[in-house]
Amino acid sequence: MGEGDRVGITPKSWTAETGLAAHHGVLHLGKRWYVVSAELDENGHAEGVRLDGPYPDHDSAEAQARRMKDKPA
């Protein structure tokens, strides 16, 4: 796998180049929006995958994903 390659069905913003780190993305399922979170290791394997929501629209889910990203671990 090359640097920056996507892994599986992860959101476009997730890549394998970042090592073990928390990632948060927005996912649209049906008519609802969710925030999906996971830790990706250097091989792009996800651990601790979590789905939060639903949120009423993309903007609400995106705002929550930003809050989660900015929240200290």
N, C-alpha and C positions, 0 to 999 in steps of 0.2 A: 504494500500500500504506500502510495506516495504522500509526501507532506501535504497536509491540507485536504486530503480525501475525506469525503463523507463516509460515515459508518452506518450501515443498515438503513433504517428509516428515520434516523435522527434529523432534527431540524437543520436547515441549511447553514445556520450559524455555528453548528457543532462540527469540529474537525478533530482529527487524531493528533494534531501537532502540539497540543497544549499540555500534554502530560496529565497526571491525576489532578483534576480540578473540577469544581462544581460548575455545571452548565444549566441554564434555564432557557427554554424556548417556548414558543406559542404554537399550539396545535389545534387545528379545526377538525372536529369530529361531528358529522351530521350537521345540525344547526347550532352547535354550541362550541365555545372556545375554552381551552384548557391551558394550564401552564404545566409543562413536563420538565422535571428536574432529574439530574443524574450526575454521578462522578464518572469521568472518562479517564482511563489509564493511558499510558503511552502507546498501547496497542489498539486503542479505540474501543476497548471493552467497557460497557456501562455497568455501574454498580449502584445500588440504592436508588433505582428508578422510582419516581413518584409523580403522580398525576393530581394536580389541584384544580378545582373548579366545580362546576362550570361557571364561566363568566358570560355576561350578556352580549359582549361584543369584543372585537379584536383589540380595541384601544384599552379596555379594562384589563384584559389578559396581559397585554404588553406592559401596562403600568405595574401589574403585580410581578411580572417576571423581572422588571427593573428593580423593584423594591427587594426582591429576593436576592438579586445579584449584588446589590449594595449592602445587604445585611451581613455583618461580620459572622464568620463561622464559629 
